[in-house]
Structure formats: C-alpha cells, structure tokens
Amino acid sequence: METLGITSFEDLVAHLDGLINAARRTYVEREAVDFVASLRRRLVRIHNHLSDQPFDAQPNVRPTDKTVQDTDDFIQQFGKLTEACRGAGLPTPLAHYLHTARLRLRFTLRGDSGHRIVSRDEHNGPAQLSWAQGKGQVEVVNSSAYGFGVKAKSPVPEDTVVEVITEEEGRRRRYECLVVYCTQEGMQYHLGLEIFAVKQ
C-alpha cells in the first residue's frame, strides 16, 4: 500500500491542502472541492478532540505540491490519499472517517442521486446529547451506520463534537459525532450528526 509519505496527521492535512489548492486552479466541479474542504475542516476538529487540543487549533503545515487534471482525477487522487492513510498509523476514527468520506464523494458525484450509500432507519426515540457547552435530551428521527438526524430544543454549532447516548434493544450505546448541520424548524432545531467513534 502506497503511503505517500504520510506518517502524521499534519502530513495528511498538507496533502489535502495541496489537493484542494490544485483543484481550485483548474476545472474541478465545485461540489467536489467544497466537499473535501469541508472534510478537511471536520478532520481537524476530530483530531483536536482525540488529541485533547483546543477545538479551534490549526495544524501549521505547508501544502504538498500537486496537479489535478479534472474532477475524475481529483476523485482518484483523493481515493489514493484515503488509502494511504489506512496504512499510515493514523488514529482509527480518522482513518474510518476518511474512508466513509471517500464513499460519499464518489456516490454523490458519480452514483445514483436517488439512493443512499447506506439505508436509513426511519424511527423516533429519545437520546441524550452532550457537548462541551451543554447537554439535553433530543429526539432521534432517523439514523444509519454513519450518523443521526435529531431534533433538539437548542442549537448546536456546526463542527461541534458531541456525544450521543441511546438505548438500543436494552443496551446503552455511546457515539462520538460531529455536527454537520443545524437548521431551525419551528421551535426546534434539526441537527445532522456524523459518527466518528462508537463506545459501547
């Protein structure tokens, strides 16, 4: 497995920055570039959480020099980057999150837009949500292997790391998630949460 010289999280960020910069200099679909740029930001949040750094800390890196031909080349290079990270000794949650992101990128741009990469369970149920600035009960309105949709009484900022505790078939499960969107719906807020670690 080619590691692209990646031995640390900072190396990964340098490659991501280089890929994003190269894509912005040529014709790559904006949706693809925005996806990877958002992913880069979220990976930093997760890494900071896992390594007990301030949530807004930024790695001091120099972007790796790269060239990109088009959107397909961009997707292919991103795929090689995610594969390299699987053998680079990065924390498992980061490697898994990258792998999931690779599937989502390919499916979003080259898959069937009428379907999802994993099935979503439509069900209601209470759960406990906690984060650095607060906690409270939420209502799970849908879930999948990759995340949750929940209704909450209070907003939670995008890119916030949260913990979700659910009761599933008589067992308590704990999930570490990242808030990827927060939209107001009437008197409540709809949060989209992406799972990056499961603590059973």
LUMNUDO-43758 format. One record per residue (C-alpha): x negated, y negated, z. Coordinates in steps of 0.001 Angstrom, whole numbers, padded with zeros to 6 digits. Last residue first. Layout:
BEGIN
<pt><px>X</px><py>Y</py><pz>Z</pz></pt>
...
! end
This chain:
BEGIN
<pt><px>020355</px><py>-000580</py><pz>023550</pz></pt>
<pt><px>018157</px><py>-003476</py><pz>022518</pz></pt>
<pt><px>018609</px><py>-004184</py><pz>018826</pz></pt>
<pt><px>016405</px><py>-006711</py><pz>017003</pz></pt>
<pt><px>016711</px><py>-009045</py><pz>014002</pz></pt>
<pt><px>020487</px><py>-009317</py><pz>013704</pz></pt>
<pt><px>021889</px><py>-012164</py><pz>011616</pz></pt>
<pt><px>024650</px><py>-014227</py><pz>013214</pz></pt>
<pt><px>027244</px><py>-016289</py><pz>011353</pz></pt>
<pt><px>029173</px><py>-018503</py><pz>013741</pz></pt>
<pt><px>032740</px><py>-019706</py><pz>013286</pz></pt>
<pt><px>033553</px><py>-022541</py><pz>015671</pz></pt>
<pt><px>036853</px><py>-023144</py><pz>017427</pz></pt>
<pt><px>039398</px><py>-025949</py><pz>017831</pz></pt>
<pt><px>040274</px><py>-025976</py><pz>014139</pz></pt>
<pt><px>037585</px><py>-024105</py><pz>012245</pz></pt>
<pt><px>034192</px><py>-025723</py><pz>012779</pz></pt>
<pt><px>031281</px><py>-024170</py><pz>010922</pz></pt>
<pt><px>028062</px><py>-022716</py><pz>012343</pz></pt>
<pt><px>025605</px><py>-020982</py><pz>010025</pz></pt>
<pt><px>022529</px><py>-018770</py><pz>010171</pz></pt>
<pt><px>022452</px><py>-018260</py><pz>013945</pz></pt>
<pt><px>019643</px><py>-015788</py><pz>014633</pz></pt>
<pt><px>020254</px><py>-012552</py><pz>016461</pz></pt>
<pt><px>018991</px><py>-010399</py><pz>019302</pz></pt>
<pt><px>021432</px><py>-007580</py><pz>019921</pz></pt>
<pt><px>022385</px><py>-005887</py><pz>023169</pz></pt>
<pt><px>024617</px><py>-002830</py><pz>023321</pz></pt>
<pt><px>026828</px><py>-001651</py><pz>026188</pz></pt>
<pt><px>028313</px><py>001785</py><pz>025677</pz></pt>
<pt><px>031955</px><py>002795</py><pz>026127</pz></pt>
<pt><px>032530</px><py>003257</py><pz>022415</pz></pt>
<pt><px>030917</px><py>-000105</py><pz>021705</pz></pt>
<pt><px>030846</px><py>-002804</py><pz>024383</pz></pt>
<pt><px>029019</px><py>-005832</py><pz>023040</pz></pt>
<pt><px>026212</px><py>-008104</py><pz>024196</pz></pt>
<pt><px>024948</px><py>-010743</py><pz>021771</pz></pt>
<pt><px>021684</px><py>-012573</py><pz>022408</pz></pt>
<pt><px>020934</px><py>-015817</py><pz>020608</pz></pt>
<pt><px>018029</px><py>-017378</py><pz>018696</pz></pt>
<pt><px>019079</px><py>-020770</py><pz>017280</pz></pt>
<pt><px>018456</px><py>-021280</py><pz>013548</pz></pt>
<pt><px>021751</px><py>-023182</py><pz>013121</pz></pt>
<pt><px>022932</px><py>-024988</py><pz>016239</pz></pt>
<pt><px>025546</px><py>-023331</py><pz>018484</pz></pt>
<pt><px>028987</px><py>-024925</py><pz>018549</pz></pt>
<pt><px>031371</px><py>-024301</py><pz>021446</pz></pt>
<pt><px>034589</px><py>-022303</py><pz>021740</pz></pt>
<pt><px>033210</px><py>-019404</py><pz>019717</pz></pt>
<pt><px>034486</px><py>-017234</py><pz>016869</pz></pt>
<pt><px>032100</px><py>-014524</py><pz>015701</pz></pt>
<pt><px>030784</px><py>-013108</py><pz>012421</pz></pt>
<pt><px>028161</px><py>-010521</py><pz>013115</pz></pt>
<pt><px>024976</px><py>-009135</py><pz>011631</pz></pt>
<pt><px>022931</px><py>-006740</py><pz>009522</pz></pt>
<pt><px>024486</px><py>-003345</py><pz>010211</pz></pt>
<pt><px>027864</px><py>-004973</py><pz>009739</pz></pt>
<pt><px>030301</px><py>-007019</py><pz>011787</pz></pt>
<pt><px>033588</px><py>-008871</py><pz>011607</pz></pt>
<pt><px>035813</px><py>-010996</py><pz>013861</pz></pt>
<pt><px>033770</px><py>-010735</py><pz>017055</pz></pt>
<pt><px>035385</px><py>-013012</py><pz>019638</pz></pt>
<pt><px>033074</px><py>-015006</py><pz>021867</pz></pt>
<pt><px>032469</px><py>-015223</py><pz>025607</pz></pt>
<pt><px>030007</px><py>-017753</py><pz>026936</pz></pt>
<pt><px>026387</px><py>-018774</py><pz>027307</pz></pt>
<pt><px>024218</px><py>-021865</py><pz>027342</pz></pt>
<pt><px>021076</px><py>-023767</py><pz>026424</pz></pt>
<pt><px>018563</px><py>-020953</py><pz>025903</pz></pt>
<pt><px>021088</px><py>-018650</py><pz>024269</pz></pt>
<pt><px>023896</px><py>-016344</py><pz>025375</pz></pt>
<pt><px>026858</px><py>-014691</py><pz>023664</pz></pt>
<pt><px>029042</px><py>-012101</py><pz>025386</pz></pt>
<pt><px>031401</px><py>-010069</py><pz>023248</pz></pt>
<pt><px>035143</px><py>-009663</py><pz>022812</pz></pt>
<pt><px>036690</px><py>-007634</py><pz>020008</pz></pt>
<pt><px>038350</px><py>-008031</py><pz>016650</pz></pt>
<pt><px>037821</px><py>-005838</py><pz>013639</pz></pt>
<pt><px>036907</px><py>-005993</py><pz>009974</pz></pt>
<pt><px>033867</px><py>-003777</py><pz>009552</pz></pt>
<pt><px>031646</px><py>-004951</py><pz>006719</pz></pt>
<pt><px>030100</px><py>-002514</py><pz>004281</pz></pt>
<pt><px>026486</px><py>-003029</py><pz>003279</pz></pt>
<pt><px>025000</px><py>-004634</py><pz>000161</pz></pt>
<pt><px>028268</px><py>-006494</py><pz>-000366</pz></pt>
<pt><px>030494</px><py>-006429</py><pz>-003443</pz></pt>
<pt><px>031978</px><py>-008848</py><pz>-005979</pz></pt>
<pt><px>028641</px><py>-010537</py><pz>-006681</pz></pt>
<pt><px>027349</px><py>-007331</py><pz>-008251</pz></pt>
<pt><px>023572</px><py>-007499</py><pz>-008097</pz></pt>
<pt><px>020866</px><py>-009596</py><pz>-009756</pz></pt>
<pt><px>020797</px><py>-012883</py><pz>-007847</pz></pt>
<pt><px>022541</px><py>-012000</py><pz>-004580</pz></pt>
<pt><px>021502</px><py>-008330</py><pz>-004646</pz></pt>
<pt><px>017834</px><py>-009074</py><pz>-005239</pz></pt>
<pt><px>017758</px><py>-011739</py><pz>-002542</pz></pt>
<pt><px>019743</px><py>-009658</py><pz>-000063</pz></pt>
<pt><px>017534</px><py>-006599</py><pz>-000465</pz></pt>
<pt><px>014393</px><py>-008693</py><pz>000034</pz></pt>
<pt><px>015936</px><py>-010356</py><pz>003080</pz></pt>
<pt><px>016562</px><py>-006945</py><pz>004633</pz></pt>
<pt><px>012889</px><py>-006043</py><pz>004174</pz></pt>
<pt><px>011794</px><py>-009376</py><pz>005656</pz></pt>
<pt><px>013991</px><py>-008854</py><pz>008722</pz></pt>
<pt><px>012585</px><py>-005347</py><pz>009135</pz></pt>
<pt><px>008983</px><py>-006585</py><pz>009010</pz></pt>
<pt><px>009748</px><py>-009428</py><pz>011433</pz></pt>
<pt><px>011543</px><py>-007152</py><pz>013913</pz></pt>
<pt><px>008656</px><py>-004604</py><pz>013697</pz></pt>
<pt><px>005966</px><py>-007081</py><pz>014732</pz></pt>
<pt><px>003323</px><py>-007454</py><pz>011993</pz></pt>
<pt><px>000754</px><py>-004680</py><pz>011581</pz></pt>
<pt><px>000013</px><py>-005352</py><pz>007916</pz></pt>
<pt><px>001554</px><py>-002241</py><pz>006378</pz></pt>
<pt><px>005156</px><py>-003439</py><pz>006206</pz></pt>
<pt><px>003891</px><py>-006934</py><pz>005416</pz></pt>
<pt><px>002544</px><py>-005820</py><pz>002048</pz></pt>
<pt><px>005973</px><py>-004519</py><pz>001063</pz></pt>
<pt><px>007544</px><py>-007900</py><pz>001847</pz></pt>
<pt><px>004909</px><py>-009662</py><pz>-000266</pz></pt>
<pt><px>005356</px><py>-007257</py><pz>-003166</pz></pt>
<pt><px>009093</px><py>-007996</py><pz>-003114</pz></pt>
<pt><px>008459</px><py>-011747</py><pz>-003066</pz></pt>
<pt><px>006230</px><py>-011301</py><pz>-006107</pz></pt>
<pt><px>008983</px><py>-009400</py><pz>-007933</pz></pt>
<pt><px>011632</px><py>-011984</py><pz>-007058</pz></pt>
<pt><px>009396</px><py>-014812</py><pz>-008310</pz></pt>
<pt><px>008577</px><py>-012869</py><pz>-011482</pz></pt>
<pt><px>012288</px><py>-012431</py><pz>-012130</pz></pt>
<pt><px>012896</px><py>-016129</py><pz>-011486</pz></pt>
<pt><px>010197</px><py>-017306</py><pz>-013891</pz></pt>
<pt><px>006440</px><py>-017405</py><pz>-014454</pz></pt>
<pt><px>005078</px><py>-017959</py><pz>-010954</pz></pt>
<pt><px>001529</px><py>-018973</py><pz>-010062</pz></pt>
<pt><px>-000042</px><py>-018702</py><pz>-006618</pz></pt>
<pt><px>-002612</px><py>-020431</py><pz>-004423</pz></pt>
<pt><px>-002072</px><py>-019497</py><pz>-000761</pz></pt>
<pt><px>-000602</px><py>-022339</py><pz>001278</pz></pt>
<pt><px>-002887</px><py>-023681</py><pz>004036</pz></pt>
<pt><px>-001622</px><py>-022847</py><pz>007504</pz></pt>
<pt><px>-000903</px><py>-024547</py><pz>010813</pz></pt>
<pt><px>002031</px><py>-022499</py><pz>012087</pz></pt>
<pt><px>004966</px><py>-024596</py><pz>013322</pz></pt>
<pt><px>006328</px><py>-024733</py><pz>016869</pz></pt>
<pt><px>010034</px><py>-025678</py><pz>017031</pz></pt>
<pt><px>011150</px><py>-022790</py><pz>019264</pz></pt>
<pt><px>008244</px><py>-023313</py><pz>021663</pz></pt>
<pt><px>006144</px><py>-020127</py><pz>021768</pz></pt>
<pt><px>007065</px><py>-016969</py><pz>023662</pz></pt>
<pt><px>005624</px><py>-014634</py><pz>020972</pz></pt>
<pt><px>008920</px><py>-012970</py><pz>020043</pz></pt>
<pt><px>010845</px><py>-016253</py><pz>020127</pz></pt>
<pt><px>008235</px><py>-018122</py><pz>018105</pz></pt>
<pt><px>008195</px><py>-015295</py><pz>015569</pz></pt>
<pt><px>011981</px><py>-015429</py><pz>015261</pz></pt>
<pt><px>011996</px><py>-019194</py><pz>014698</pz></pt>
<pt><px>009112</px><py>-018928</py><pz>012200</pz></pt>
<pt><px>010960</px><py>-016187</py><pz>010337</pz></pt>
<pt><px>014006</px><py>-018441</py><pz>010143</pz></pt>
<pt><px>012103</px><py>-021264</py><pz>008437</pz></pt>
<pt><px>010503</px><py>-018886</py><pz>005935</pz></pt>
<pt><px>013890</px><py>-017326</py><pz>005204</pz></pt>
<pt><px>015368</px><py>-020738</py><pz>004496</pz></pt>
<pt><px>012560</px><py>-021425</py><pz>002001</pz></pt>
<pt><px>013069</px><py>-017946</py><pz>000504</pz></pt>
<pt><px>016786</px><py>-018568</py><pz>-000073</pz></pt>
<pt><px>016233</px><py>-022120</py><pz>-001340</pz></pt>
<pt><px>013809</px><py>-020801</py><pz>-003958</pz></pt>
<pt><px>016239</px><py>-018106</py><pz>-005127</pz></pt>
<pt><px>019217</px><py>-020458</py><pz>-005265</pz></pt>
<pt><px>017148</px><py>-022979</py><pz>-007199</pz></pt>
<pt><px>016588</px><py>-020559</py><pz>-010056</pz></pt>
<pt><px>012929</px><py>-020631</py><pz>-010993</pz></pt>
<pt><px>011715</px><py>-022877</py><pz>-013770</pz></pt>
<pt><px>008281</px><py>-024115</py><pz>-012766</pz></pt>
<pt><px>006575</px><py>-026261</py><pz>-010132</pz></pt>
<pt><px>009111</px><py>-025410</py><pz>-007425</pz></pt>
<pt><px>008324</px><py>-021719</py><pz>-007808</pz></pt>
<pt><px>004615</px><py>-022336</py><pz>-007186</pz></pt>
<pt><px>005368</px><py>-024240</py><pz>-003973</pz></pt>
<pt><px>007683</px><py>-021480</py><pz>-002724</pz></pt>
<pt><px>005125</px><py>-018758</py><pz>-003474</pz></pt>
<pt><px>002319</px><py>-020671</py><pz>-001803</pz></pt>
<pt><px>004437</px><py>-021364</py><pz>001258</pz></pt>
<pt><px>005397</px><py>-017686</py><pz>001497</pz></pt>
<pt><px>001766</px><py>-016612</py><pz>001168</pz></pt>
<pt><px>000637</px><py>-019053</py><pz>003877</pz></pt>
<pt><px>003530</px><py>-017925</py><pz>006088</pz></pt>
<pt><px>002437</px><py>-014288</py><pz>005792</pz></pt>
<pt><px>-001179</px><py>-015155</py><pz>006618</pz></pt>
<pt><px>000012</px><py>-017063</py><pz>009704</pz></pt>
<pt><px>001930</px><py>-013978</py><pz>010827</pz></pt>
<pt><px>-001316</px><py>-012027</py><pz>010829</pz></pt>
<pt><px>-003281</px><py>-009437</py><pz>008842</pz></pt>
<pt><px>-002168</px><py>-010214</py><pz>005303</pz></pt>
<pt><px>-004989</px><py>-009686</py><pz>002801</pz></pt>
<pt><px>-002539</px><py>-008922</py><pz>000004</pz></pt>
<pt><px>-001560</px><py>-005759</py><pz>001949</pz></pt>
<pt><px>-001437</px><py>-003380</py><pz>-001029</pz></pt>
<pt><px>000000</px><py>000000</py><pz>000000</pz></pt>
! end
